[in-house]
Amino acid sequence: MTVAILVLAVSWALPLGLAVALAFRGHLMWAAALVTVFAIPHQLMGLTSTCTQGADGTFGTGAIFSGPLLLIAVGVTWWALNRRKVDPSASWVTLAVPLILLVLTQGAWVNTLQHGTPCGEDFAWYGGSSPAMVMLILVGYLVLPLCLAISAAGSLMMARRLSAVTSN
């Protein structure tokens, strides 16, 4: 347990420290992009499960570990939108990563929506996941990446509008 907490602290400290440094330099969208990229291994941790007897713990762990990073990225993206500090290239990165995550984790959230467990129809007869685990998996694997993709698309549209205004 102590090793897991140490690994989690180190894996969060690096991206968050770099993101804070980027944010203080005025590069808010690059900070969001960096945090989003570091959420990938945490998110994909859930896909390491073999679903033995319907065990879905690794999916919940992946959602718990990646959720705060994705939530921070959504917040920083909205902060950048409100301050009109958007960068088109960083917006593309911030848009691409959650879309890739949605595709890579499609099996987990689609199976959770259809069968009540990320393990799929073959394991649904084990009783499915608890309602809290279902919500955790859906928020971590579907809602947060979708919110981040929508926010990044908004920042990309704003960057295009701002570049059109400054070029005239």
C-alpha positions in Angstrom: 0.0 0.0 0.0 2.8 2.4 0.9 4.6 1.7 -2.4 1.4 2.4 -4.4 0.9 5.7 -2.6 4.6 6.6 -3.3 4.2 5.7 -7.0 1.0 7.7 -7.3 2.6 10.7 -5.6 5.6 10.7 -7.9 3.5 10.1 -11.0 1.3 13.0 -10.1 4.0 15.3 -8.8 6.0 15.5 -12.1 3.1 16.5 -14.4 1.5 18.8 -11.9 4.8 20.5 -11.1 5.6 21.1 -14.7 2.0 22.2 -15.4 2.2 24.8 -12.6 5.5 26.1 -14.0 3.9 26.4 -17.5 0.8 28.1 -16.1 2.9 30.7 -14.3 4.7 31.4 -17.6 1.3 32.0 -19.2 1.2 28.8 -21.2 -2.1 27.5 -19.8 -3.1 25.3 -22.7 0.3 23.6 -22.7 -0.1 23.0 -19.0 -3.5 21.3 -19.7 -1.9 19.3 -22.6 0.9 18.1 -20.3 -1.4 17.0 -17.6 -3.6 15.2 -20.1 -0.7 13.3 -21.6 0.4 12.1 -18.2 -3.2 10.9 -17.5 -2.8 8.3 -20.3 -0.9 5.6 -18.4 -3.2 6.0 -15.4 -6.3 5.6 -17.6 -4.9 2.6 -19.4 -4.1 0.9 -16.1 -7.7 -0.3 -16.1 -7.2 -2.2 -19.3 -4.7 -4.5 -17.6 -7.5 -6.5 -15.9 -8.2 -10.1 -16.9 -11.7 -9.8 -15.4 -11.3 -13.0 -13.5 -14.7 -13.8 -12.1 -15.9 -10.3 -13.0 -13.3 -8.4 -11.0 -13.3 -4.8 -12.1 -11.0 -3.3 -9.5 -8.3 -2.2 -12.0 -10.9 -0.3 -14.0 -11.8 1.6 -10.8 -8.2 2.2 -10.0 -7.5 3.6 -13.4 -10.5 5.9 -13.1 -9.4 7.0 -9.6 -5.8 7.7 -10.6 -6.6 9.4 -13.9 -9.7 11.3 -12.8 -8.0 14.1 -10.9 -5.5 14.7 -13.7 -8.3 14.9 -16.3 -10.3 17.1 -14.0 -7.4 19.5 -13.5 -6.9 19.6 -17.3 -10.6 20.5 -17.8 -10.2 23.2 -15.2 -7.0 24.6 -16.7 -8.6 24.5 -20.2 -11.6 26.5 -19.0 -9.3 28.9 -17.2 -7.4 29.4 -20.4 -10.7 30.0 -22.3 -11.8 32.6 -19.8 -8.5 34.4 -19.9 -8.3 34.1 -23.7 -4.9 32.5 -23.4 -5.3 29.7 -25.9 -2.7 28.2 -28.2 -3.8 26.4 -31.3 -1.0 23.7 -31.2 -1.6 23.0 -27.5 -5.3 22.9 -28.1 -4.8 20.2 -30.8 -2.8 18.1 -28.3 -5.4 18.6 -25.6 -8.1 17.6 -28.1 -6.3 14.6 -29.5 -5.4 12.9 -26.2 -9.0 12.5 -24.8 -10.3 11.4 -28.2 -7.5 8.7 -28.2 -8.4 7.7 -24.7 -12.1 7.4 -25.6 -11.2 5.1 -28.5 -8.7 3.0 -26.4 -11.1 2.6 -23.5 -14.2 2.2 -25.6 -14.6 -1.4 -24.5 -14.7 -0.5 -20.8 -17.3 2.3 -20.9 -19.4 0.7 -23.6 -19.6 -2.6 -21.7 -20.3 -0.7 -18.5 -23.2 1.1 -20.2 -24.6 -2.1 -21.8 -23.9 -4.8 -19.2 -23.2 -3.0 -15.9 -19.6 -4.2 -15.8 -16.5 -3.2 -17.8 -15.7 -6.9 -18.2 -18.5 -7.4 -20.8 -21.4 -9.7 -21.3 -19.5 -12.9 -20.5 -19.0 -11.7 -16.9 -22.4 -9.9 -16.3 -23.8 -13.0 -14.7 -21.4 -12.5 -11.7 -23.8 -9.7 -10.6 -22.1 -6.8 -12.3 -20.4 -4.0 -10.6 -21.7 -2.0 -7.7 -23.5 1.2 -8.7 -20.7 3.3 -7.2 -18.1 1.4 -9.3 -20.3 1.8 -12.5 -20.5 5.6 -11.9 -16.8 5.8 -11.2 -15.9 4.0 -14.4 -18.3 6.0 -16.5 -17.1 9.3 -15.1 -13.4 8.4 -15.3 -13.5 6.7 -18.7 -16.3 8.6 -20.5 -17.5 11.8 -18.9 -14.1 13.4 -18.1 -12.4 12.7 -21.4 -15.6 13.9 -23.2 -15.6 17.1 -21.2 -12.0 17.7 -21.9 -12.4 17.1 -25.6 -15.3 19.5 -25.7 -13.3 22.1 -23.8 -10.3 21.7 -26.0 -12.5 22.0 -29.1 -13.8 25.2 -27.7 -10.3 26.5 -27.1 -9.3 25.6 -30.6 -12.3 27.5 -32.0 -11.4 30.5 -29.8 -7.7 30.3 -31.0 -8.9 30.4 -34.6 -11.2 33.4 -33.9 -8.4 35.2 -32.1 -5.9 34.6 -34.9 -8.4 35.8 -37.4 -9.0 39.0 -35.4 -5.2 39.7 -35.0 -4.4 39.0 -38.6 -6.9 41.7 -39.9 
